[in-house]
Amino acid sequence: MPMEGGRTPLRDRLRFVYIGIYWNNHHHLLHLCPTVNGGILWANLHLLFWLSLFPFVTAWLGENHFAALPALLYGLVLLAAALAYWLLQSRIIAFQGTDSKLRRALGSDWKGKMSPALYLLGIIAAALGHAWPALAAYVAVALLWLVPDRRIERALQDESEDA
């Protein structure tokens, strides 16, 4: 990561944190999916596409000193990645059937519902020219997901105890 004044720029830390969050949660998610089909593979590729845009939109955000338009595009990419993650979960649940381990683990999925809502609030704030409240909404989502999804961890632990 490039250093500015001896410190890692905020944009690089933000990019690292978001990619790390997705990496950890994706890793846990796929542990509940011992087999896959074409729909899951395509949904996974769709997620990876949106994640591949993180470095570009984060760099643009940082290069423009967290201005409103880059914050808006950043939020749109974050929202698209969240929706792609939801789609991947949905494909896994559909493939596993009515007794899906993932469906049981997610429960009501309040974090999965809260995240797009916060992204939308951030996008609206950025569209109105308020970049910092938008970024605060995006950081709030990151804080929600910073610890890998404990619901999935519990399901994995229950599965290993049953074996």
Secondary structure, 3 states (H helix, E strand, C coil): CCCECCECCHHHHHHHHHHHHHHHHHHHHHHCCCCCCHHHHHHHHHHHHHHHCHHHHHHHHHHCCCCHHHHHHHHHHHHHHHHHHHHHHHHHHHHHCCCCHHHHHHCCCHHHHHHHHHHHHHHHHHHCCCHHHHHHHHHHHHHHHCCCCHHHHHHHHHHHHHC
